[in-house]
Amino acid sequence: MDKCRHILTRGNKTIGQVVTDMIHIGGSPVLVFEWIILESGPEIPAPGATVALDPHHLRRRKFEAANYHYNLPVADPRKMT
């Protein structure tokens, strides 16, 4: 699985640089903020909270914990508690 480094925002605040799991769905890059286990079927994690990325702003880079960098801020899709 790929890892992507990007700026994370939540509400009107910038949280900072984070590393998030990244998968491809239909050839398009998608960040996965939360994995869930579906109630039916095998216990294979499925993407829960996701954000689709614009591939024009995604670059392959070598970081210690990530192999991609996204140039735009990404809003956290999870509900604020």
C-alpha distance (Angstrom), angle and dihedral (degrees) to the residues before:
residue distance angle dihedral
M1 . . .
D2 3.77 . .
K3 3.80 125.3 .
C4 3.80 123.6 -147.5
R5 3.80 128.2 -157.6
H6 3.82 114.4 -148.5
I7 3.79 144.8 142.2
L8 3.81 112.1 -89.0
T9 3.79 123.9 -150.7
R10 3.79 128.4 -170.4
G11 3.77 119.7 -170.2
N12 3.80 105.2 -35.8
K13 3.82 94.2 -28.9
T14 3.77 131.6 95.7
I15 3.80 108.8 -133.8
G16 3.83 94.8 -170.7
Q17 3.79 139.3 -119.4
V18 3.81 113.2 -21.7
V19 3.80 137.6 168.9
T20 3.81 117.3 -127.2
D21 3.80 134.0 -178.6
M22 3.80 112.7 -99.4
I23 3.79 128.6 -160.4
H24 3.79 133.9 172.0
I25 3.80 120.5 -120.2
G26 3.78 114.7 -171.7
G27 3.80 88.5 -13.8
S28 3.83 93.1 -55.8
P29 3.84 122.8 116.1
V30 3.81 115.5 -113.8
L31 3.81 128.6 -177.7
V32 3.82 114.9 -138.2
F33 3.81 113.3 -150.4
E34 3.78 96.1 171.2
W35 3.78 133.7 24.6
I36 3.81 120.6 -154.0
I37 3.80 135.1 -168.6
L38 3.79 111.8 -128.9
E39 3.79 115.8 -129.2
S40 3.79 94.2 -130.1
G41 3.76 125.8 51.7
P42 3.81 130.7 15.0
E43 3.78 120.9 -17.8
I44 3.78 94.5 -101.6
P45 3.82 115.7 142.7
A46 3.79 115.3 -112.7
P47 3.81 126.8 -163.6
G48 3.81 109.9 -93.3
A49 3.82 109.7 170.9
T50 3.81 111.2 26.3
V51 3.80 141.8 166.3
A52 3.81 122.9 -158.5
L53 3.80 113.5 -135.3
D54 3.78 130.9 -143.0
P55 3.83 102.1 -117.6
H56 3.82 90.7 -148.1
H57 3.82 88.9 71.6
L58 3.80 96.7 44.2
R59 3.81 119.9 96.3
R60 3.77 131.6 -178.9
R61 3.81 107.4 -120.1
K62 3.78 136.6 162.7
F63 3.77 113.1 -118.6
E64 3.77 127.7 156.2
A65 3.82 93.0 -105.7
A66 3.82 103.3 17.4
N67 3.77 139.8 49.0
Y68 3.83 97.5 -162.7
H69 3.80 135.8 49.7
Y70 3.81 124.8 -155.7
N71 3.81 114.7 -153.7
L72 3.83 98.3 -154.1
P73 3.82 128.6 68.1
V74 3.80 114.9 -102.6
A75 3.81 123.1 -145.2
D76 3.81 114.2 -133.4
P77 3.84 105.9 -113.2
R78 3.81 94.7 -156.6
K79 3.79 120.0 103.0
M80 3.78 115.5 -99.9
T81 3.80 112.7 -115.7
